[in-house]
Structure formats: C-alpha cells, structure tokens
Amino acid sequence: MAQVVASRVTRQTMGAIADGAFKVLLAAVYIAGAAPLGRLLGTPAWLMVASGVTLLIGGGIEIRYTRSRSMRTYTQLMIAYDSGWGLTALTGLLMARQGSSAGGEVWMGYQTAAPIVFAALLVAAAPKQMTSGTQRDASD
C-alpha cells in the first residue's frame, strides 16, 4: 500500500519560492518593457532582454530546486546574490550621480550574469539529505 507523505512547507521554503517568483516576474517586466526601461536606465534594449532571459532561467531553476536543495544552501546563495545586487545598484547610482552613463549598464550587467551564476551554484550544490520521515515509499 502506498503511503501518502504530506510535504511540510516551511517559511524558508516559501521565501525561496517567492524569491524565484519575483525573479520570473521581473524577467517578464524586463522583456516586455525592454525599450522604454532601457531608455530610462541608459542601457540598450538587448541588455534588458538578455537580463530578462537570465532572470527567467534563474528564477525558474530557483523554484524548481526548492524541494531538492537545503534551505541553508538557498539562504547562503540568496544573501550573496542580494548583497551583490545592492552593491551593484549603489555603484550604478554613484556612477550616474557623477555623470557617467554606464551606471545602468553596470546594474543590468549584474542582473544578467548573477542569476546564471546563482542557478549554476544551486544546481551544483549537494542534494538535500532526506530523513527517514521524508523519504517516499519505494513502492510508489
């Protein structure tokens, strides 16, 4: 007889899913509004689209791996990603205040590269160790 195992979704798991969903939503905005957002940020539309595509991939992988990777791994990667995001945003803002037109490109460049690095590290991370209470019945 097959056992039904109820999946316990923690607040951390919901946070990881929400983080991935935010990236997917942001990707849709970047792709749909590439031209006007690019003009606003001083970046080419292709960079906005490229950033949207990598955010879509990264966010999708982030959502996909929530059940098979530890929340410790997720937390460490999210802290690193968000710290880099904040520092890059600050750098872009400071560049723009000094009259440089490259501030938007620096910020969007990070948002193009970082989701792929995040996703690659998440995929390469060791799978979550299953406890006997969370393993599925082999007869399923």
Phi, psi and omega in degrees: 000132181283138177267144174260122181254119178283127179279126178269116180260117181273170176297323178295319178297317178297323177296319178294320178295317179296322178297315177295319179295322177298318178297319179295317178296315178299323177300315180298320179295315180296319181289313182293325183250032186304313184292306181293322178293322178299318178296317180298320182268353182073034180238155176290151181299326181297327178291324177295317179294316179300318178296319177300317181295315181291325175294322178296314179295310181299316179295321178296317178294320179300317178292316184299323187268007183299329182274341186249359178237150183289151177291336175297315177299312178303312183299315179298316180293320180293321178297314179297314181298310183291327176295315177298321179299313181295316179295321179290321176297318178296317178298314178298319179296315179297321178296317180295320179296332179272006176093002179284141177269002184268358182301315178294322179293322177297312182295315180289329176298318177297316182290347175273319184274318188299319180297327179288321176296314178304310182297318180297318178293323179293316179295321182284343182295152179296140177298153179297139176283124180273134173273163183300333180282343182252355179284142178283150177296132183294342181276000180295000000 
